Amino acid sequence: MKMRSKIYKATLLAALISAPAMQLFAQAKTAAAQGVSGDAKLSKLKTTIEANPNDINSLQSYYETFLEVNPGHEKDLVTQIQAWADKFPSAPYFPIYLKRAAKLAARTTDKVALDKLKKAVEATPDSMSRHEAYIEAIGPDNPDLITRYDALMKEFPKNAMVPYALAKMYIDQESPKAKPYLLKTVAINPKYAQAWADLWMDAQRWGHFNEGWEYMKKAIAADPTNPSYQFSYATSFMGLDQKKFIELSFKIAKDFPNSEYAVRALGYMATRSGTAEERIKCYQMIHDNFPKEKGVNYMTSYFDVLIATDPEKAKALASEMKDVKGANAASWTDLSTQAESFIQGKKLLAEHKPAEALAALNKVKLGRYSAFGNESLLLLQADATDQAGDHAAAYAMLMKVFVKDPSPAVQPALYQYGLKAGKNETAVKADIYANLEATAKAATPFTLKKYIGEGSTSLSDYKGKVMLLTYWFPGCGPCRGEMPFFENVVRQYKTKPLEYVGINIVAEQDEYVIPFHNTSGFSFTPLADFKGRDKGNLDNRNAAPVNFIIDQNGRIIFSNFSIHAENESHLKMMIDLVLNSPAKS
């Protein structure tokens, strides 16, 4: 199934707000750039940004360069980013950088100003907004911050908000420094639900899943009417205890029927279910039990499953949704047309009219994220082509897709059409490997520090082994969410030459890495990335998770994939293909 989820972009944007995650987008300083003056570089970057407002790498480079060239002029940086935000209102990154720049601009060393902010905190120590203003003025990285807050904690020993203000700053930064202040908070006020929930989040980053679940139980006990805690608790079992994840998700829908989290729980469960039947059950519950406008964000995914399993029902859904408040009427009208062509193509195939069927099916243009629909469409198009007598074309059509994303649903038809085209099983396998060979590229070498043991390790050290390589960091929710499904597959190869390697891309979270590795139960080998490394064709483009499969000769065979319950079998098929490759030695 094709491989970057829509959730991923939203998650990445949320991650950008935290200071360490922002550093993922830092641009390496190249030798060529060193000869360019700061002002000239800023001018060039400004032109680039205005030509492409969605270019986050150029925006990050501008942000860093401005601070280097113009220290003390953070307010001018705010003015520039605000101008871009006004000029390009649909560009997603300007508000995030504006928030960061505004925080920098708020910092001061002026004693009078700091004393004034301190007095405001002392006057109302329960005010989070006053704590935040004081912390930002001092600067989160200023050692004086801890000294000042130690004094405040002594001044207000029974006020939980004082340690929590520091804890919140660190938890938002995804920093390992959060835990002691969170524990101080709940020691003062055991009913502080959000602090318990933050301890749960921090525990996820340490890999202390059992401990985290206990923390979240305390958050729920402290505030049983808050469905967000129930939702976080339920989703944290995904992949680790899939049965419990499903059970708790249904419970949220039952216990909080009027909350947005009822729909979110069912929708999230649907997107993380292993079969079409499970997805349909969840989406149908959203459709039948909640106002249509509340479920509008999940109905496109429901359409995707239905177009593959019940296109008549998919068409009915599209016709219904185009009139729902908040839905894109034009998009749903188009999906209704797509469904009609799909239905017509299947009907014509059943009537043994392959040419007409193929003409109808070729009109169907589903989106790139329509995994079920596109796979079903591909198989129908291949069937029509085969019925028309062009077995070789049907075979080639499936081969092109299979070697990029090996699928158990496509494999039988691939061998079937290969046989009709005069190719036995051995010949089909040879064609698969010939296609993989044609696109295989030597991976850019790396030498990275090991977290476990001494020294470093290099790509060349893995010669003779297949490598599942993932870029990750402990604060990355999608990374942690994918790991149980990687592990389900990797455990099947204990006696095979397969290595599971994870490159941590946030050095500020190093303290989390070894505990996460040792207690999470995930068997990957953690390595430390470093800023400015030439990643070549193993470039994660400053994102995580990003995954590769590298063969025994150090060549990239598969890339740009993500794995969850619905496509674990795809990963297994990829690994099997590479392990059994005739080019392995």
Secondary structure as UniProt FT lines:
FT   HELIX           6..16
FT   HELIX           19..22
FT   HELIX           23..25
FT   HELIX           31..34
FT   HELIX           38..51
FT   TURN            53..54
FT   HELIX           56..69
FT   TURN            71..72
FT   HELIX           74..87
FT   TURN            89..90
FT   HELIX           94..105
FT   HELIX           111..123
FT   TURN            125..126
FT   HELIX           128..138
FT   TURN            140..141
FT   HELIX           144..155
FT   TURN            157..158
FT   HELIX           161..172
FT   TURN            173..174
FT   TURN            176..177
FT   HELIX           178..188
FT   TURN            190..191
FT   HELIX           193..206
FT   HELIX           209..222
FT   TURN            224..225
FT   HELIX           227..235
FT   TURN            236..240
FT   HELIX           242..255
FT   TURN            257..258
FT   HELIX           260..271
FT   HELIX           276..289
FT   TURN            292..294
FT   HELIX           296..309
FT   HELIX           311..321
FT   TURN            322..323
FT   TURN            325..326
FT   HELIX           329..350
FT   TURN            351..352
FT   HELIX           354..361
FT   TURN            362..363
FT   TURN            368..369
FT   HELIX           371..387
FT   TURN            388..389
FT   HELIX           391..402
FT   TURN            403..404
FT   TURN            408..410
FT   HELIX           411..420
FT   TURN            421..422
FT   HELIX           425..439
FT   STRAND          441..442
FT   STRAND          447..450
FT   STRAND          456..458
FT   HELIX           459..462
FT   TURN            463..464
FT   STRAND          466..472
FT   TURN            474..475
FT   HELIX           477..490
FT   HELIX           491..493
FT   TURN            494..495
FT   STRAND          498..504
FT   HELIX           507..509
FT   HELIX           510..520
FT   STRAND          525..528
FT   TURN            531..532
FT   HELIX           536..538
FT   TURN            541..542
FT   STRAND          546..550
FT   TURN            552..553
FT   STRAND          555..559
FT   HELIX           565..567
FT   HELIX           568..579
FT   TURN            582..583
//
